[in-house]
């Protein structure tokens, strides 16, 4: 960077600048990987308020005064305004999730059950019967195994998607690539469900190809959307402002990010509610329509991304953060002789500590990281350790694989699709999120009651434990009342089902959904807040990978996910989660009081670097 450019940067930091200057200066700055200030040029707390001809402002103490210790203790905490671009990205997530969940909702029936006798040949059963929609007729174990494999891939591939975004392509380009692959998947899926293809027995090959492509596309998309949404909110430090009423309040980034993630999660589940349409489509029309509807919604995505491409705040890939993690971890292991559990393990890798020992180089090169980088690595890995508690939780979140859907097929449905009740999960979240965001959490803050991040996750674990217990109780009564006793799944005696109504399953989905609002939303917050800028997608992907581990456990259980063992398929994971919850609380409760985000002084940073292409530019909606 030339001296002239550096002067412009300093002027921008210390004074107000026009929108054009802020945008042009950012676009003229070399990418972080090429700049001589590659470590500094990765983040700049510029708050661009592009509303008509209004000026853009730099975040500075005069505009956003930091609270004193007394103000931090006494002022009421409030959430900040949410950028318009964050809302628009939530619509992108809605379209992707609507198509994903809409298609996924019918996978189990499509694989497990054959084309119904007397049906229309497209997978729909005859009207007025208790038959279930089906196509391939491969049975429960095959269906459960491939549903779990699909879910496993959908949550393990994001590790690659996060790495590509953080080091190679950037988040926006990786999202676009995932959208392209998923689009191809939906087209193949629709073609493979045409009645003539199913009746000829040729439906399995195109379906499995589309299944794997959908998992790959989702794996590229999912880890990058959350960081991109949260990047639109630029504040890392709480600040004081006066309300129109004259009350001085503390604008809290943690509360704001919490609200953004609750809204984001609600949009995910508005999309998931689209499964209601596909379950009725399979029941009354056939699978070609059940797959066509998600495809139609999905192809809204390219238009939404095109509209957003010049409005988003997007940072370029920065591989230096990952390199630092590797170097810092190597040095810490070396100086502690591999005892990673040792107290003060990470302290030994700090340059200040190394310098005191006379160590200033690594592999004959000057040490390139700072003490703060070491603290960032420690914070990041502590969040990743928390994610290891999620696999057992996820198994309890609605049951192992498609076992809840299969359980519903053994209950009296009276014409309702057996996978209909799964829609109570997103419905509960859609209803509960506004209550949490606008009533429960603000009330707790108003009365000074701290419901910390570890407390929220622990409470969610408790709800998921109850979910497994309820599922086990229902399964017990299914076996007790089914014409086939403990072999109820494929029963063909009489009606073939228990007289118990399928609606007794509602508490399973309500408990599971409520637990997600506490567990998953908080985990996303931790993944973003406790990771450095150049690793946010990768750390989010590691949280998603925790779900992959749960699906791997489900695969292990797949051989016994059948009659007469289904009571224990519900009860066993619930017992394991109950024990784990106690351990988790005592192990991590101290993190309730940790600093939420590490703060970077804007006066020490260069302007945000925007990817040098036509795909992105720095523009943000009004925040205040």
C-alpha positions, 0 to 999 in steps of 0.5 A: 500500500502506498503512502498516499493510500495509507494517508487516505485510510487514516483520514477515513478512520479519523473522520467522516467520509462520503459514501462514494469515498468509502466504497471507492477506497475499499474497492481500490484496496488490494486483496488481503492475500496480496497486500503488504498489510495482509493481516490488517486489511481483513476487517474494518468497522465501517458503518455504511448507512446508504440511505439516499444521500446520507453520509457513511460514518466510521465507527468511532468513540464519539459516534458510538461511545463505549460504556464505562464500567458503571454503565456496563453494570447499570444500563439496560441492555437493548438490541441494535437495529438489524441491517436490511441486507441481513433480512434479505439473506434470510429470504435466501436461506428461506428459499434454499431450506424450503426446497431442501426440507420439502424434498427431504420430507418425502424421502423416507416414504419414497424409499421405504414403501412400494407403489400402493396397490390400487394407487395412481401409479405415481406413488399416491395411495387410493383415497379412503385407505390407510395405505402410505405413499411409496415408490421404491419399496426398499423397506425401513432399514434401507430407507433409514440408512439412506436418510441417515447417509444423506443427512451425514453427508449434508453435515460433513461436506460443509467442512470442505465448503467452509474451508473453500470459502475461507481460503479459496473462493470466498463465501459468496462464490461458494454459496453460488456454486452450491446453488448451481449443484443443488439446482441440477439435483432438483432437476434429476429428482423430478425426472426420476419421479415421473410415473412411467419411470417409477412403474418401470422400476427405474426410479432408484438410480436417478433418486440416489444421484440426486440425493448425493448432489443435493448433499454436496450443494447443501454442504457448500451453501450452509456453512457460509450463509450464517457468517455472511448474515452476521457480517452485515452487522458491524459492531463488535463492542457494546456502546451507549445511546440515548432513546427518544424518551431520554433513557440511556441504554447499552446497545449490546452486540450479543443480544443483537446477534442473538436476535439476528440468529433467532430471525434467521432460524425462524426463516429456516423453519418457515422454509421447512414448513413447506414440507406440509405441501410436499407431504400432501402432494405425495399422498394425493397426487404423487411424488413427481409433484412432491419433488416439483414443488421444491424445485419451483421454490428453489429456482427463486434463489438465483434471482435473489442472489443476483439482486443481493450481489451488489448490496452485501458486505463481503470479506475476501478469503484469508488463509492466514488465520488457518495457517496461524491455527496450525502454527500456534497449535504446533508450538503449543504442543511442542512446548508442552510436550503434547500435554494439551490438557495442561493448564496454560497450554496456549499461553506457551505459544504467545510471542511475548512468552516465547520472547521471554525464553529467547524464541523469536523465530519458527523454522528460521522465520520471524513469528508471524502471530500475536498474543491476540491470535493465540487467544483467538485460537483458544476461544475458537477451539473451546467453542469447537469442544462444546460442539462435541456435546451435540451429536447425542443431543441431535439423536434425541431431536426428533428421534434416530433417522426416520424412526418418528415417521415410521412410528407414525405409519403404525398409528391411526392417521385417518387420511393424514400423511404419516409424515404430516406431523413433522411440520409441527417442528417448524411451526413451533419454531415459527411461533416460539421465536418471536416470543423468545426474541420480543418477550422472554429475552427482553423481559429477562434483560429488563430484570437483570436476569442473566440467561447465559449461553451455556444455560440456554444450551443446557435447558435445550438439552433437557427438553430434548431428553424429554422428547426421547422419553415421550417417543419411548412411551408412545412406542411402548403403547404402539406395541401394546395395542398394535394387531401385530404386537412388537412387530407393528412396523410392517403389520398387515393384520386388520387395519395394520395400525394401532388404534392410537391417533397419530396426533399423540406424536405432537409433543415429540415435535414441539419439545424438539423444536423448542430445544432447537431454539435454545441449542442450535441458535446459541451454537451458531452464535458461539461459532461466529463470535468465538472465531477469527474473521478468516475462520468463521465459515469453517467453525460454523461447518464444524458445528454442522459436522457435529450433526454428521456425527449424530447421523453416523451414530444413527447409522451404527444403530440402523441394524437394530432400528427395527421391531421389536427394539424400537422402544430402546431406540428412543429410550437409550439416547434419552438416557445418554443425553440426560447424563451428558447434560449434567456433565456439560453444565458443570464443565462449561457453566463458567463460559456464561460470563465470558466476553462474547466477542473479542474487540478490534480497535477500528483505529488500528484497522484498514478498510474492509476488503471487498472481493475484487469482482463484479459480484460484491460491493460494500453496501449495507442497509440502514442500521440505526 
